[in-house]
Amino acid sequence: MWRVDDFPMLCPLKHLLAWIYLTGISSSYLFPSQNELDRIVEARKNDPSCRIHCQEGISYDTVLCRIKSTCAASIPYRSGPFGTHCMRKTGYLLAYWGVEKTVMCSNVQGTSLQLWEQITKETHWV
C-alpha cells in the first residue's frame, strides 16, 4: 500500500487508518458484513472507546457488486467489464494527470481534509 500526500482524499492508507480508528475494530475481519457493521455502530455509540472483534466479514460478491455499480454510475460512457482492479491507483493517476482537477482541488480545501487532519493529529498517524 502506498501513501498519497499530494491528494490526501485519495490516500488509501489514510482511509484505512481512519476506518480502523472510527470502527474500533481491533481483531478478526477488517471489513464487516452489513449486520456486523450495524452491531459495531451500536456498540461504538454506547462506548466510543471500546475495541471490537469483528465476527463476520463482507463477502466478495457484495464487494464486487458495489464496485461494479459505483463504476457504472461514475463512468457512464463505458459498459464494463469492471472488477477489483478499478480500486488500484486509478483515482490517484486521474488526479495527477489533471482529470477533474477542479473537483480534486475543491475537495482538498473542504471539511473532509480538516477531518483527516484532526484524526491524524489525535492519533499520531502521520
Disulfide bonds with the S-S distance in Angstrom:
none
